[in-house]
């Protein structure tokens, strides 16, 4: 839905990433980081996520996240037809915008 709105609105959609409630509430969920550290962790997650959309394997070593040779996998099981339909619609858009490395769709 966000991608559709972004396209229709000409790029006017902004998303706010929330990193949790107050520190005591987060500790109840097993997260002992303070807000500043949670914000840094969220920044690392967004960095990894954006790099994954390049289509290339991602290796990232941060203060909070560590990934080696990570890749996006579009899994269709058990809804293979829906995943295929999604890929047919999204991959050409990503290729058109230069967001797919080594794409056969260009």
ChimeraX attribute file (.defattr): number of C-alpha atoms within 10 A of each C-alpha:
attribute: neighborCount
match mode: 1-to-1
recipient: residues
	/A:1	5
	/A:2	10
	/A:3	11
	/A:4	9
	/A:5	12
	/A:6	13
	/A:7	11
	/A:8	11
	/A:9	10
	/A:10	8
	/A:11	10
	/A:12	9
	/A:13	13
	/A:14	8
	/A:15	6
	/A:16	5
	/A:17	10
	/A:18	9
	/A:19	17
	/A:20	14
	/A:21	11
	/A:22	10
	/A:23	14
	/A:24	13
	/A:25	12
	/A:26	17
	/A:27	13
	/A:28	9
	/A:29	9
	/A:30	9
	/A:31	13
	/A:32	14
	/A:33	14
	/A:34	16
	/A:35	15
	/A:36	10
	/A:37	14
	/A:38	19
	/A:39	16
	/A:40	15
	/A:41	18
	/A:42	17
	/A:43	16
	/A:44	19
	/A:45	17
	/A:46	13
	/A:47	12
	/A:48	20
	/A:49	15
	/A:50	13
	/A:51	19
	/A:52	19
	/A:53	16
	/A:54	19
	/A:55	17
	/A:56	15
	/A:57	14
	/A:58	18
	/A:59	14
	/A:60	16
	/A:61	11
	/A:62	13
	/A:63	10
	/A:64	13
	/A:65	12
	/A:66	13
	/A:67	13
	/A:68	10
	/A:69	10
	/A:70	16
	/A:71	17
	/A:72	14
	/A:73	8
	/A:74	11
	/A:75	11
	/A:76	13
	/A:77	9
	/A:78	8
	/A:79	9
	/A:80	12
	/A:81	11
	/A:82	13
	/A:83	15
	/A:84	14
	/A:85	11
	/A:86	13
	/A:87	13
	/A:88	11
	/A:89	11
	/A:90	13
	/A:91	16
	/A:92	17
	/A:93	15
	/A:94	18
	/A:95	17
	/A:96	13
	/A:97	10
	/A:98	13
	/A:99	17
	/A:100	20
	/A:101	13
	/A:102	12
	/A:103	15
	/A:104	8
	/A:105	11
	/A:106	14
